[in-house]
């Protein structure tokens, strides 16, 4: 049986509770992360890089994420990815990339492609 941390449990609970309120892009990305969480018990770097590459593919350009997220803080309390925001930070944005979708777009380490299988 898989045991999740508090943030992961919060992510899954938010996804279940607010799925119908999320913009399609955020819902699709959250479902991808949910599948990854459920399929990989102990993710390795390659698993994470593969998931990040898929998120980048879904997002495409930053403008797509800006349109889905709305204004700063609008969805963070309902968005599943907001479960991972550090305490004290009410939102993530291109200037403050604190949630996984913004990290995938803005952090150079997230741009590393996984090894081919």
C-alpha positions as CSV (number, residue, x, y, z in Angstrom):
1,X,0.0,0.0,0.0
2,X,1.3,3.5,-0.9
3,X,1.6,6.0,1.9
4,X,1.3,9.7,0.9
5,X,2.7,12.7,2.6
6,X,0.4,15.5,3.8
7,X,0.9,17.7,0.8
8,X,0.2,14.8,-1.6
9,X,-3.0,14.0,0.4
10,X,-4.0,17.7,0.2
11,X,-3.3,17.6,-3.6
12,X,-5.5,14.6,-4.1
13,X,-8.3,16.0,-1.8
14,X,-8.3,19.3,-3.6
15,X,-8.4,17.6,-7.0
16,X,-11.4,15.6,-5.9
17,X,-13.2,18.5,-4.2
18,X,-12.6,21.2,-6.9
19,X,-12.3,19.2,-10.1
20,X,-15.4,20.7,-11.6
21,X,-14.2,24.3,-10.9
22,X,-10.8,23.9,-12.4
23,X,-10.0,25.2,-15.9
24,X,-9.5,22.3,-18.4
25,X,-5.7,22.8,-18.6
26,X,-5.2,22.7,-14.8
27,X,-7.5,19.7,-14.5
28,X,-5.6,17.8,-17.2
29,X,-2.3,18.6,-15.6
30,X,-3.6,17.6,-12.2
31,X,-4.9,14.3,-13.6
32,X,-1.5,13.6,-15.1
33,X,0.2,14.2,-11.7
34,X,-2.5,12.0,-10.0
35,X,-1.8,9.2,-12.4
36,X,2.0,9.6,-11.7
37,X,1.4,9.6,-7.9
38,X,-0.8,6.4,-8.1
39,X,1.4,4.5,-10.6
40,X,4.9,5.2,-9.2
41,X,5.4,4.3,-5.5
42,X,8.9,5.7,-5.1
43,X,9.6,8.1,-8.0
44,X,13.1,8.4,-9.2
45,X,14.6,11.4,-11.0
46,X,13.8,9.9,-14.4
47,X,10.1,9.5,-13.4
48,X,10.0,13.1,-12.3
49,X,11.7,14.4,-15.4
50,X,9.3,12.4,-17.6
51,X,6.3,13.8,-15.8
52,X,7.7,17.4,-16.0
53,X,8.2,16.9,-19.8
54,X,4.6,15.8,-20.2
55,X,3.5,18.9,-18.2
56,X,5.5,21.1,-20.4
57,X,4.0,19.5,-23.4
58,X,0.5,20.1,-22.1
59,X,1.2,23.7,-21.1
60,X,2.9,24.7,-24.3
61,X,3.5,28.4,-23.8
62,X,3.4,30.4,-20.6
63,X,0.4,32.3,-21.9
64,X,-1.7,29.1,-21.7
65,X,-0.9,28.8,-18.0
66,X,-1.5,32.5,-17.4
67,X,-4.9,32.1,-18.9
68,X,-5.8,29.0,-16.9
69,X,-4.5,30.4,-13.6
70,X,-6.2,33.7,-13.8
71,X,-4.9,36.5,-11.6
72,X,-2.5,36.0,-8.7
73,X,-4.1,33.9,-6.1
74,X,-7.4,33.3,-7.8
75,X,-7.2,29.5,-7.9
76,X,-4.4,28.7,-5.5
77,X,-6.6,27.8,-2.6
78,X,-8.6,25.5,-4.9
79,X,-6.0,24.4,-7.4
80,X,-4.5,21.0,-6.5
81,X,-1.0,22.4,-7.2
82,X,-1.5,25.0,-4.5
83,X,-1.2,22.2,-2.0
84,X,2.6,22.3,-2.6
85,X,3.0,26.1,-2.1
86,X,5.3,27.0,0.8
87,X,3.4,28.4,3.8
88,X,3.2,32.1,3.7
89,X,2.9,32.3,-0.1
90,X,-0.7,32.8,-1.3
91,X,0.0,32.4,-5.0
92,X,2.4,31.3,-7.7
93,X,3.1,33.2,-11.0
94,X,5.8,33.6,-13.6
95,X,7.6,36.0,-11.3
96,X,7.1,33.7,-8.3
97,X,7.2,30.2,-9.6
98,X,6.3,28.2,-6.5
99,X,3.9,25.5,-7.9
100,X,4.8,22.7,-10.2
101,X,3.3,24.1,-13.4
102,X,5.2,27.4,-13.1
103,X,8.4,25.6,-12.0
104,X,8.2,23.4,-15.1
105,X,8.1,26.5,-17.3
106,X,10.6,28.7,-15.5
107,X,13.3,26.7,-13.7
108,X,16.2,25.6,-15.9
109,X,16.6,22.3,-13.9
110,X,13.0,21.3,-15.0
111,X,14.0,21.8,-18.6
112,X,16.3,18.7,-18.5
113,X,14.9,16.0,-20.7
114,X,14.6,12.5,-19.3
115,X,16.8,9.7,-20.8
116,X,15.1,7.8,-23.6
117,X,13.9,4.4,-22.7
